[in-house]
Amino acid sequence: MNTKTTKEPTERKKLKRAARKKATPKPKRAAGVARGSEKRKIRHMAKGQRKR
């Protein structure tokens, strides 16, 4: 949601909350998908290589 046109922070907050309430709920995370702290960590990354 774009709220850049609204200057007042409190008004922007109201708009964002209303949009969040109206939006469809996000689906649950799949069983096999690890979250941030559960992901495999890398020891040393070479330049240009993917992290995972």
C-alpha positions in Angstrom: 0.0 0.0 0.0 1.3 3.4 -1.0 1.0 6.0 1.7 3.7 8.4 0.5 1.1 11.1 -0.4 -0.1 11.3 3.2 2.2 13.7 5.2 0.8 13.2 8.7 2.3 10.1 10.4 -0.8 9.4 12.5 -3.0 9.6 9.4 -0.6 7.3 7.5 -0.8 4.8 10.4 -4.6 4.8 10.3 -4.5 4.1 6.5 -2.0 1.3 6.9 -4.0 -0.4 9.7 -7.2 -0.2 7.7 -5.5 -1.7 4.7 -4.0 -4.5 6.8 -7.4 -5.3 8.2 -9.0 -5.4 4.8 -6.3 -7.6 3.1 -6.7 -11.3 2.8 -4.9 -13.3 5.5 -1.5 -14.7 4.5 -1.3 -18.5 4.1 0.5 -20.5 6.8 4.2 -21.3 6.1 4.7 -24.7 4.6 5.9 -27.4 7.0 9.3 -27.9 5.4 10.3 -24.2 5.1 12.8 -23.1 7.7 12.5 -19.6 9.3 15.5 -17.3 9.7 17.1 -18.7 12.8 16.5 -22.3 11.6 18.2 -21.9 8.3 21.6 -23.4 7.6 24.3 -20.9 8.2 27.4 -20.3 6.0 30.9 -20.2 7.3 32.6 -18.1 4.6 31.1 -16.7 1.4 33.2 -16.0 -1.7 32.3 -13.0 -3.8 29.6 -13.7 -6.4 28.4 -16.9 -4.7 24.9 -17.6 -3.5 24.5 -17.7 0.3 22.3 -20.8 0.4 
